Amino acid sequence: MDGNRVDRRAFLLSLSPTVASVAGCQLAPGDGRATAETEPGSTAASDTETDGSPSPTPERESTPAADPIATTIPGDPLSHLPDRSRVIREFMPAVGPASIAVGFPTERTTTPESYCFDAGACRFRYAWHGGLIDIPYVKDDGPATIDGETYYAATRGFPLRFGEEGREPESVDFRGYELVDRLPEFRYVADGTEIRHYLRPVENGPGVAQTFRIPDAEAPIRYVADRNAGVSIDASAGEWAGDRLRVSAAAATEFTVTIRQESA
Amino acid sequence: MSGEGRASADAAAGDYYEVTDVPFPEAVEGKVDGLAFLPDGRLAVACLEGGRVILYDPDADEWTLFAEGLHEPLGLVAPSNEELVTMQRPELTRVTDANGDGFADRYETVSDEFGLSGNYDEFGNGPAVDGAGTFYVTLATAYGPPEEEVRGELREAGLDFVRESAVPYRGWVLKVTSEGETTPWASGFRAPNGVAVDSEDRVFVTDQQGEWVGTSPLYHIREGEFYGFPSALVWRDDLDPGEMSPEQLDALRTRPAVEFPYGDVAVATTGLVEDTTGGAFGPFDGQLFVADFAMPHVVRVMLDEVAGALQGACARAMTHGGRGGHRVAFGPDGDLWIGFTGRETNWRGGRGVKRISWTGETPMAVADTTLTRNGFDLRFSKPVAPETVSPDAVECERYYYAYSRAYGSDKMDRTDVSVTGVERSDDGRRVALSLSELRPGYIHALTLDGVRSADGESLSHESVYYTLNRLLDGTTGNPQFE
């Protein structure tokens, strides 16, 4: 169930937390209904929304900017997993509604680095550095906002092409993820081909090394790169022809495409 | 006569049930969206902030973190001690601690075969699971237009309704096998917050008062049926809901098994669970208990199968004193645990978890209500004092809630119904009420102010509300459209 794709690279490259918030703004606030609390026993049937959900209200409390994934649960926090990834499914700006923000373990990067994976479109969407995300958890406050500077966005749709003709898959199906060495490995199926997609930080980043594992590839795979300014893209296997990387079926069992922000 | 719930009545419940606040970890916002007991007796709690699932060991009074990062997980079931299945916004997900370190490391998609428009109100609730391991989840409709990117087919026709269903199966109940095979199973739901399967594998869903929903209902779900909220019909290719009149929609719909009178019993019903404690929670084994966002009590449902369909009565039940009641689960000790989810909006309810324990003292209550040829047969939890049983001790009023696009409904055509006879069984446990008339299509509200138990106690909750869809011979009624 792929989403409608929108070219927003130009926007994303200048993404700031403020801009992201505006861009993600969802609805005209409210539907005109009152939002007073309902007293038990009240028979005012139509004065309060009763959809069992947070609802439009002009009165918004600011959401605490606290770490959304605090670990200090008395008794057992994740003391045994001090440098885990933060994998947060949330409405994210400028992507599909089934997206995932991933913050790399901070021990593995010089500065906090994060990226967005779209579980609807089954692809990496953009990466940023500086922080993770702020989540409003309040209706009409829109999606999460990115805490940091976006340095890369992939805007050319699903990046892998199949068959000798290099066709784009007609369907993608998200199967989930598993933490491998405390980083998520995403699993999905594109036109029947199973793909494992593992993203990890790079040395001398910011950057993302994307390892694709396609054990059942029967023909060469093509990877279509989106070459953002100020970012280098390298591959562990295959041959480049312009923006297209051709990877043999044998090499497609595991190959890595590395995106790295070039130093100023 | 519907102002039941006076302080004295609710206070009486305190003699029979104790309410305890479960100490909640300070670092976690206690907006509880899911509750389930693991086979080993630990409680799994899904929370909004951080998308966490935390585990509580009641014996050790200790919390641990099991999973995180889920997108508003609105329900849990626990097939094993290492595995939970949760409905989060984008999918039904199996969350597993595969390496045995206590922290989940595998998040598998069981089903994402439904759409997301990006709208906040498109909540996904559940799952409930039947005896075969099949899951049932509910998909709320939207409250506004879709975002620029959506998941799934976008049908413009679904935008022409109040509370949109512009992407697949918003306003539906989905059936999902354990292998992920997904079937759009029943349609016509507005904001169906609660879903449960009882010990007979019957599927129940609560919805919430609003447009097309006169008062919060309990639906008994059967495959293929339509339960009344029109926008969901956009995903039925044999119908054009935009061209259907309220009368036509009404004729198509399956009525609620039970309607919860607004303000008397419930306001916005949420999670529900069957009492399977075998009597450890008092004299209500086999009945459904329903939480409510706005009410400080849980609601009890007395089902009655009449002419091949479920209908029945509801009543206020144990007072917990909280607000924002959201999820309910019975623990292995027979306590009813309730999670609360107050939000920074108009639902300023409580947070965290409470547990309700039966003290072992039997409350005086209408334990069950069944329809008879000319009235109702009431079964009491304790013998009734003969001198307190008379027609004067019982009042009956009937009314219905209108089906329309309007937001909720007043009580329509309110009419007092005469109690023409009462007959007490020899053991005092049953009282047969005869009414001057039984009219299908109406709620019949019975208030038993004067009834006392043989040991002098008044009813802990003195009103029951019977949704009379059918008479014993199957006759239905439709006061709004007939």
Interface residues (C-beta under 8 A of the other chain):
Chain A: M1 D2 G3 N4 R5 V6 Q26 L27 A28 D31 R33 T35 A36 E37 T38 E39 P40 G41 S42 T43 A44 A45 S46 T48 E49 T50 D51 G52 S53 P54 S55 P56 T57 R60 E61 T63 P68 I69 A70 T71 T72 I73 P74 G75 D76 P77 L78 H80 L81 R86 V87 I88 R89 E90 F91 V95 G96 P97 A98 I100 A119 G120 I135 Y137 V138 K139 D140 P143 D173 F174 R175 G176 Y177 E178 L179
Chain B: G3 G5 P25 E26 A27 V28 L48 E49 G50 G51 R52 I54 A60 E62 W63 T64 L65 E68 G69 L70 H71 Q88 R89 P90 E91 T93 R94 A98 D101 G102 F103 D105 R106 Y107 E108 T109 D112 E113 G115 L116 S117 G118 N119 Y120 D121 F123 A140 Y143 G144 P145 E147 E148 E149 V150 R151 G152 L154 R190 A191 N193 Q208 Q209 G210 T215 S216 Y262 G263 D264 V267 A268 T269 T270 F293 A294 M295 P296 H326 R343 E344 T345 N346 W347 R348 A406 Y407 G408 S409 D410
